[in-house]
Amino acid sequence: MRIQRIMPEKQVQDKQEQIDTSLMESLLEKHKGAKGSLIPLLQGAQDIYGYLPREALLKIHEATGLELSELYGVATFYAQFRLMPVGKYIVKMCHGTACHVQNVSDVTERILDTLNIADGETTEDGIFTVETVACLGCCSLAPVMMINDETHGKLTPGEAVKIIREIRREEKSRNN
């Protein structure tokens, strides 16, 4: 299942804040004039901002002379690139065959309902982004989800929601 990674322009403007493109100067200098530097430039920009804001793509365009359409073409072709900010915790829900057979759809639905978002969206507080992925390679743990780099397996809908609520509780206690 492929998530939508491009939003209507109005929503993009509403969600994006002003960014400091001067943070990209050393990245652009490092790759100045280098052939085949587009993907490293996009990766570097995403490392800086957590996603590829329009302003960063414009800065790359100005520095390299590459067409914006080419930049967007590469950024939307590869799943590693994001055009919108993501949450602090990225919840990847495996929907491979083993997980599907073990009812991962129910687990995913419960998480999305609990967080009040759709697949591919980020919670309003910016804590969680939930994504459906084809396979996490942990078939013996089906149904499985990854939250950032931590794998949680043999989940029931209730156990998955408990994990999400615990993370949210920890985040709230850190911020108070």
C-alpha positions in Angstrom: 0.0 0.0 0.0 1.5 3.3 -1.1 0.9 6.4 1.0 0.2 9.8 -0.5 3.3 12.0 0.1 2.2 15.1 -1.7 -0.4 17.5 -0.2 -2.5 20.2 -1.8 -0.6 23.5 -1.8 -2.9 25.2 0.8 -2.3 22.3 3.3 1.5 22.5 2.6 1.5 26.3 3.4 -0.6 25.7 6.6 1.8 22.9 7.9 5.2 24.2 6.9 7.0 26.8 8.9 9.7 29.2 7.7 13.0 27.4 7.3 16.6 28.7 7.5 18.2 27.7 4.2 21.6 28.9 5.3 21.9 25.6 7.1 22.4 24.0 3.7 25.5 26.1 2.7 28.1 23.5 3.7 26.1 20.7 2.0 25.8 22.7 -1.2 29.5 23.6 -1.0 30.5 20.0 -0.5 28.6 18.9 -3.6 29.3 22.0 -5.8 29.8 20.9 -9.4 29.8 17.2 -8.6 28.1 14.9 -11.1 25.4 12.6 -9.7 25.0 14.7 -6.5 21.2 15.1 -6.6 20.4 12.2 -4.3 23.1 13.1 -1.8 21.9 16.7 -1.8 18.3 15.6 -1.2 19.4 13.2 1.5 21.5 15.9 3.2 18.7 18.4 3.1 16.3 15.9 4.6 18.9 15.1 7.3 18.9 18.9 8.2 15.2 19.5 8.2 13.7 16.0 8.7 11.9 16.4 5.4 12.3 18.3 2.1 10.7 21.7 2.5 10.0 23.6 -0.7 12.5 26.3 0.3 15.3 23.6 0.4 14.3 22.3 -3.0 14.4 25.9 -4.4 17.8 26.4 -2.8 19.1 23.2 -4.5 17.6 24.3 -7.7 19.4 27.7 -7.5 22.7 26.2 -6.5 22.8 23.4 -9.1 20.6 24.7 -12.0 18.7 21.4 -11.9 15.0 21.9 -12.8 12.5 21.9 -10.0 10.5 19.2 -11.8 13.6 16.9 -11.8 14.1 17.5 -8.0 10.4 16.8 -7.3 10.6 13.8 -9.7 13.4 12.2 -7.7 12.0 13.2 -4.3 8.6 11.6 -5.1 10.0 8.5 -6.8 12.1 7.3 -3.8 10.2 6.4 -0.7 13.0 7.6 1.5 12.2 11.2 0.8 9.5 13.2 2.5 7.9 16.4 1.4 6.1 17.0 4.7 7.3 17.0 8.3 6.9 13.7 10.2 6.4 12.9 13.8 9.0 12.3 16.4 8.0 8.6 16.3 7.4 6.9 12.9 5.2 3.9 13.3 5.6 1.5 10.5 2.9 -1.1 10.2 3.9 -4.2 8.3 1.3 -5.4 5.9 3.3 -8.2 4.3 1.7 -11.7 3.8 2.6 -13.1 7.3 1.3 -10.0 9.1 -1.8 -9.8 6.8 -2.7 -13.4 7.7 -2.2 -12.5 11.4 -4.7 -9.6 11.2 -2.4 -6.6 11.1 -5.3 -4.7 9.5 -7.2 -4.7 12.8 -4.0 -3.6 14.7 -3.4 -0.8 12.2 -7.0 0.4 12.3 -7.0 0.5 16.1 -3.8 2.6 16.1 -5.1 5.0 13.5 -8.4 5.4 15.4 -6.6 6.0 18.7 -4.4 8.6 17.1 -7.3 10.1 15.1 -5.3 10.1 11.8 -5.2 8.3 8.5 -2.4 6.2 7.1 0.5 8.4 6.2 -0.5 11.3 8.4 1.0 12.9 11.4 -0.8 13.6 14.7 -1.5 17.3 15.4 1.0 17.3 18.3 3.7 16.1 15.9 4.5 13.0 18.0 3.4 10.2 15.7 3.4 9.4 12.0 1.9 6.1 10.9 2.8 4.4 7.7 1.8 1.2 6.1 4.8 -0.7 4.6 5.0 -3.7 2.5 7.3 -5.8 4.7 9.6 -5.3 7.7 11.3 -8.7 7.4 10.1 -9.9 10.8 7.7 -12.5 9.6 8.1 -14.7 12.7 6.9 -11.8 14.8 3.7 -11.2 12.8 1.8 -9.0 13.2 4.6 -6.5 13.7 5.2 -2.8 13.8 8.4 -0.7 14.2 8.4 2.5 16.1 11.6 4.3 15.0 14.2 1.6 15.4 12.3 -0.6 17.9 10.4 -3.7 16.7 7.2 -4.8 18.4 5.8 -8.2 17.4 3.0 -10.7 18.0 0.7 -7.7 18.5 -3.0 -7.5 19.3 -4.9 -4.3 18.7 -5.0 -3.7 22.5 -1.2 -4.3 23.0 -0.4 -1.9 20.1 -2.5 0.8 21.5 -1.0 0.3 24.9 2.5 0.9 23.4 1.3 4.0 21.6 -0.3 5.4 24.8 2.8 4.7 26.9 5.0 6.6 24.4 2.5 9.5 24.5 2.5 9.5 28.3 6.3 9.5 28.4 6.4 12.4 25.9 3.9 14.4 28.0 5.8 13.9 31.2 9.0 15.0 29.5 7.4 18.2 28.3 5.9 19.1 31.7 
